[in-house]
Amino acid sequence: MRYIENQPTSERADPGVVSVAAWCLLCLYLFVDAVSGAMLSQTGGVAPLSQLWKGLILLLIFLWCSMVSMRLSIAVLALMALLLAGPLFRFVTSGLPDGLQRDCTAAIKALIPALVLIFCEAGRVHEPAIYRSWAPRLLWFSAAAMALNLGLGLLGFGYTSYGSPESGGIGAIGFFYAGNEVGAAYVVLSAFVLITMWNRARSLYLPVAAMLVVAGFVIATKSAILGALTLAFGVPVVSTRGRLWLLGWKGGVLLSAACVALVWAVMEVWSVLKLAGLAERLSSVFAQRGWIGVIFSGREKFVADSIQALWERSTPVEALFGTGQHTLALWSGKLSTETDPIDMYLWFGLPGVAYCAVLYVCYLYIPWRACADRTNHAAPAILLTNMVLVVLSIVGGHVVLSGMVGIVWAALTSLALGGVSVAAAGRGRAPVLRTTS
């Protein structure tokens, strides 16, 4: 992020209105996703509201970037050109508009984590007051949208993570359409809530963590369940940077109770999986493909078939710029392998997989660098969260190429970048979350 020009904006047009408008749209995007999902069942699969909303967000971000920094706007254009080069080249050579539309939509989704993170970092530099006010607000609004939809799902409304409600589907996700994307977004929002509870209301951490783990089983995807479990037990540990004696007696009691709960969960995990409806599914996959099949949920077969088809049938141009979703569907019968790095290569070629790798590095490096500040007690937990999300992205996809995950992921990561720190309010009192510019 060193390319951002730290120059006063007094001599330029005031970008504050555009910035606040973008933040408002960002705060509401998960509610819009839910409305769009509700519309899908009524319109036979045609509901572009969510895509239009995110397109408007990106347009406002680009407009704001062009107002505060020419180099910043050039960097945004370069990112867009990087991913769109392959789809545009295929369109010129093949003339298939359907393939271009799919690939451009996927490119927009893939660009969201980078562009929103750039927007947050530039906002921290140029408009610190607006950033400090709106970044946590975005995450709280998104958490409220997630909680609302999980509640609606428990009441029997909306979709399920696997199957359909009519056929006895598994997992309650409300009106969010994609269960796998919900799982990754849930991991991000769970991390934000847990970090906030640990830093501001530690006595509530254990019941909140327990509710988040239960909600992960309600969603019933592996990413939601494993992510919630990892963060529930990991946030207290990493927040002390391994110095567990600094927890104090309250923190020690909470961690001990969490460990007891973890032992119980390990002993009862199969019963819990049966209640969640996952036991039979995992048993079937394990019998067919072993542990690799359980971890990758059959994606390894699609990856192998797609790579083999690419090796045998692709031209040098396709090996460089990717095949696109249309050709991939002809080769393997699916538009996606559901593994982000592989999909980024198959859809966008070498520029796509390079972008994905750089994105992983940035999202890990930013909180890791912030850990150097010993007063920043949120950074280690954000680093843990981003490590979990990178693993989920590689193993199960639906992170980099998800329209749901990128916005909250960028906002959470920016909190580490923005100097979120914890200061004791006094002996025996809960710590207070403080954001410094």
Buried (B, 14 or more C-beta within 10 A) or exposed (E): BEEBEEEEBEEEEEBBEBBBBBBBBBBBBBBBBBBBBBBBEEEEEEBEBBBEBBEEBBEBBBBBBBBBBEEBBEBBEEBBEBBBBBBBBBBEEEEBEEBBBBBBBBBBBBBBBBBBBBBBBBBBBBBBEBBBEBBBBBBBBBBBBBBBBBBBBEEEBBBBBBBEEEEEBBBBBBBBBBBBBBBBBBBBBBBBBBBBBBBBEBEBBBEBBBBBBEBBBBBBBBBBBBBBBBBBBBBBBBBBEEEEEEBEEEBBEBBEBBEEBBEEBEEEEEEBBEEBBBBEBBEEBEEEBEEEBBBBBBBBBBBEBBBEBBEEEBEEBBBBBBBBBBBBBEBBEBBBBBBBBBBBBBBBBBBBBBBBEEBBEBBBEBBBEBBEBEEBBBBBBBBBBBBBBBBBBBBBBBBBBBBBBBBBBBBBBBBBBBBBBBEEEEEEEBBEBEBEE
